[in-house]
Amino acid sequence: MNKYLGEFIGTFWLEFGGCGNAIFAAAFPELGIGFAGVALAFGLTVLTGAFALGHISGGHFNPAVSVGLWVGGRFNAKDLAPYIIAQVIGGILAAFVLYLIELVDSPAMVLVILSPGKYSLVSALLIEIVLTAFFLIVILGSTDKRAPAGFAPIAIGLALTLIHLISIPVTNTSVNPARSTAVALFAETAALSQLWLFWVAPIVGAIIGALIYKVVGNEPQS
């Protein structure tokens, strides 16, 4: 099951990162991200996902790739249907989470005052939790003894780049309570009143990411 979970998680990351960048950054054309930025985000999802999960599932994250590898004799036919199912479910779940982040606009939701896009508290919590979870998955996956040696800093740094491309419009991006605390102490804004969110969400996300990788990254016993 590990390889199927790897494809599920990797395709979630591809959908969430690439489409999330397109959705959230689209509201800020002045940033000049444009098509090139969206293309970069998709590329970074594959790069970081491959470092995190490639040694587990092969890092397809795309039914067309799986079919092509099967036709090319590089992939076992018995795994084709489960891979495609895992990929489709992962993509759908990511799209659903993006939908929640983008459309949670109930009057009962307290807006995050400092959100550039005026996203809700729930949206801010969701995106910080999800992105910190995947940050941990990339960190743990790229430093796994089965991953290519010596490249972990590249994968981790580019994962952080991607995280910022996705979430600056929503929360200005944290995924790091220490960084948020340092800035909040000197900010002449409401940052201190919102600091709790940038402690709770990243820590919850880190725990979730670590638990996910503990399951998917567990080496099968011979």
Sequence and secondary structure as in RCSB ss.txt:
>XXXX:A:sequence
MNKYLGEFIGTFWLEFGGCGNAIFAAAFPELGIGFAGVALAFGLTVLTGAFALGHISGGHFNPAVSVGLWVGGRF
NAKDLAPYIIAQVIGGILAAFVLYLIELVDSPAMVLVILSPGKYSLVSALLIEIVLTAFFLIVILGSTDKRAPAG
FAPIAIGLALTLIHLISIPVTNTSVNPARSTAVALFAETAALSQLWLFWVAPIVGAIIGALIYKVVGNEPQS
>XXXX:A:secstr
 HHHHHHHHHHHHHHHHHHHHHHHHTT GGG  HHHHHHHHHHHHHHHHHHHHHHHH S  SHHHHHHHHHTT S
 GGGHHHHHHHHHHHHHHHHHHHHHHHH   TTS B TT TT  BHHHHHHHHHHHHHHHHHHHHHHTSTTS TT
 HHHHHHHHHHHHHHHHHHHHS  S HHHHHHHHTT SSSHHHHTTHHHHHHHHHHHHHHHHHHHHT     
